Amino acid sequence: MARLVKRTPQEPTRYLIDGKEVWLCKCGLSKNQPYCDGSHKLTKTEEPGKLYWYDDAGKRHEVPDSFGGIRTF
């Protein structure tokens, strides 16, 4: 089953595990999940109030409907 999940974070979360720094992805775009690969930088120029999706090449596409009922993370 496929799911459409709306994610709003535009930066990773830093964790310190056994003295080692680890950055976990929150934007959902990293190709190295659950770790951040810097893909969140693609989101910095998103316009507030608009909804986007990104293809495998990292190209941004605007969604014509805001899908207001989608659960947000």
Backbone as a ProteinNet text record, in pm:
[ID]
protein_1_A
[PRIMARY]
MARLVKRTPQEPTRYLIDGKEVWLCKCGLSKNQPYCDGSHKLTKTEEPGKLYWYDDAGKRHEVPDSFGGIRTF
[TERTIARY]
84.8	0	89.5	57.9	132.6	72.4	155.5	110.2	165.9	86.8	131.5	149	273.2	305.1	361.5	304.9	350.7	455.5	575	682.7	720.4	731.1	763.9	904.4	974.2	1108.9	1204.3	1292.3	1389	1532.7	1549.7	1684.5	1687.9	1805.9	1818.9	1822.8	1819.7	1834.2	1967.8	2041	2172.7	2157.3	2224	2228.3	2373.8	2404.4	2537.3	2523.1	2580.4	2567.5	2706.5	2730.9	2862.2	2975.4	2952.8	3053.4	3065.3	2983	2987.3	2866.1	2890.7	2784.2	2713.7	2580.7	2499.1	2387.4	2364.5	2257.4	2152	2027.8	1919	1827.2	1785	1700.9	1560.7	1508.6	1369.4	1289.1	1358	1286.9	1231.6	1288.4	1242.3	1306.7	1399.1	1457.9	1591.7	1651.6	1783	1778.1	1879.2	1891.3	1970.3	2005.8	2082.7	2005.4	1874.4	1789	1841	1837.4	1775.7	1869.8	1988.5	2088.5	2072.1	2111.3	2105.3	2215.9	2182	2283.2	2288.2	2220.4	2221.4	2109.3	2025.5	1916.4	1817.3	1812	1719.6	1747	1866.3	1900.8	1811.4	1755.9	1663.9	1536.8	1502.9	1376.2	1385.4	1503.8	1521.8	1447.2	1420	1351	1203.4	1150.7	1007	926.5	813.8	727.3	627.6	609	512.5	372.3	299.3	162.2	150.9	263.1	260.5	309.1	263.7	301.9	381.4	492.2	581	609.7	651.7	709.7	837.1	929.5	1059.5	1076.1	1122	1145.3	1282	1315.9	1441.6	1565.4	1552.4	1665.9	1677.6	1585.1	1588.3	1515.6	1442.5	1368.4	1238	1210.7	1091.2	971	855.6	730.2	625.5	549	443.7	317.2	252.4	127.2	13.6	-78.4	-184.1	-288	-295.2	-391.3	-312	-355	-279.3	-302.1	-401.7	-431.8	-432.4	-512.2	-517.6	-535.6	-591.7	-615.6	-498.6	-387.4	-271.8	-205.3	-174.8	-105	35.6	76.1	205.2	304.4	429.5	538.1	637.6
-117	0	123.5	218.1	344.2	446	538.3	643.7	776.7	879	1014.8	1081.2	1118.4	1176.3	1316	1412.1	1550.8	1575	1617.8	1646.9	1793	1860	2001.9	2035.3	1947.4	1982.3	2007.2	2103.3	2137.9	2124.2	2044.8	2023.3	1890.6	1831	1705.2	1727.8	1618.3	1622.8	1560.1	1626.7	1579.5	1494.1	1379	1291.3	1261.7	1246	1206.4	1066.3	967.2	827.8	771.5	733.6	681.8	773.9	905	1003.8	1034.8	971.2	992.7	1075.8	1178.5	1265.2	1197.8	1190.5	1130.6	1227.6	1250.6	1339	1254.5	1260.1	1182.3	1272.4	1220.8	1294	1313.9	1435.1	1463.3	1510.9	1551.1	1602.7	1489.8	1369.5	1255.5	1241.9	1330.7	1329.2	1255.5	1223.3	1159.1	1023.9	997.7	867.8	771.2	818.1	738.4	725.2	704.3	696.4	591.5	613.4	727	845.7	837.3	941.7	1055.5	1173.2	1291.6	1285.9	1320.3	1331.8	1473	1568.1	1707.1	1742.4	1645.3	1670.9	1776	1799.9	1899.9	2039.1	2060	2191.3	2224.6	2122.1	2144.2	2216.6	2205.9	2260.9	2408	2464	2599.1	2708.1	2686.4	2789.3	2756.8	2661.5	2632.3	2751.7	2775.4	2885.7	2838.1	2915.6	2879.1	2864.1	2765.5	2745	2661.1	2624.7	2540.4	2400.5	2302.8	2164.3	2115.6	2045.8	2000	1851.2	1791.5	1657.2	1660.7	1569.1	1565.1	1430.2	1434.4	1308.9	1252.3	1136.3	1069.1	1148.2	1239.4	1323.3	1448.2	1466.1	1582.9	1703.6	1685.2	1796.1	1817.8	1944.3	1981.3	1998.2	1950.5	1964.8	2019.6	2115.9	2171.3	2087.2	2061.6	1987.2	2088	2069.8	2168.1	2174.1	2070.8	2066.1	2059	2130.7	2131.8	2007.4	1925	1804.4	1835.5	1931.1	1979.9	1874.4	1759.9	1654.7	1561.7	1582	1493.5	1517.2	1409.2	1417.6	1473.2	1567.8	1634.8	1587.1	1564.2	1526.8	1637.5
0	0	0	-83.3	-88.7	7.2	53.9	144.5	99.4	118.3	91.8	227.5	259.2	389.2	367.8	436.2	426.4	534.8	491.9	587.3	575.5	689.4	689.1	739.3	813	859.1	742.6	761.5	657.8	706.1	809.2	862.5	938	951.2	1023.4	1174.6	1246.8	1392.1	1428.5	1516.6	1560.4	1686.1	1685	1801.6	1832.3	1958.9	2003	2061.4	1993.1	2034.3	2059.1	2183.4	2222.9	2179.8	2194.4	2161.1	2012.7	1931.1	1786.9	1743.7	1662.1	1612.8	1494.5	1502.3	1396.8	1362.6	1233.3	1187.4	1117.9	1170	1112.1	1029.6	915.1	820.6	877.5	862.5	898.8	778.4	670.4	553.4	466.9	477.7	400.2	263.6	228	94.3	85	197.9	197.1	126.1	45.7	-19.2	69.3	188.9	283.8	415	405.7	524.2	621.7	749	817.5	834.2	772.9	791.4	691.6	733	647.6	542.8	418.6	313.4	254.6	321.8	277.2	180.9	147.1	52	100.4	231.5	286.1	229.5	179	120.9	1.5	-63.7	-175.6	-130.8	-2.8	47.4	88.6	94.7	149	71.9	-55.3	-134.7	-157.7	-81.4	-92.4	-41.8	-106	-65.1	40.3	147.3	250.9	190.1	240.4	194.5	68.7	7.9	-110.9	-74.6	-151.2	-127.1	-247.7	-220.1	-325.8	-310.8	-420.6	-416.2	-499.7	-469.1	-535.7	-604.7	-731.1	-802.5	-763	-816.7	-779.9	-817.8	-913.6	-954.1	-867.3	-772.6	-684.4	-741.2	-851.1	-910.4	-833.5	-802.8	-726.7	-820.9	-773.2	-846.1	-749.6	-792.9	-708.1	-722.7	-610.3	-609.3	-619.8	-715.3	-736.3	-624.5	-541.4	-430.9	-300.9	-199.1	-72.9	11.6	-20.9	55.7	205.4	242.1	379.9	486.1	451.2	549.8	571.3	500.9	515.6	650.9	718.1	845.9	823.2	904.2	889.4	993.6	950.8	1042.7	1049.4
[MASK]
+++++++++++++++++++++++++++++++++++++++++++++++++++++++++++++++++++++++++

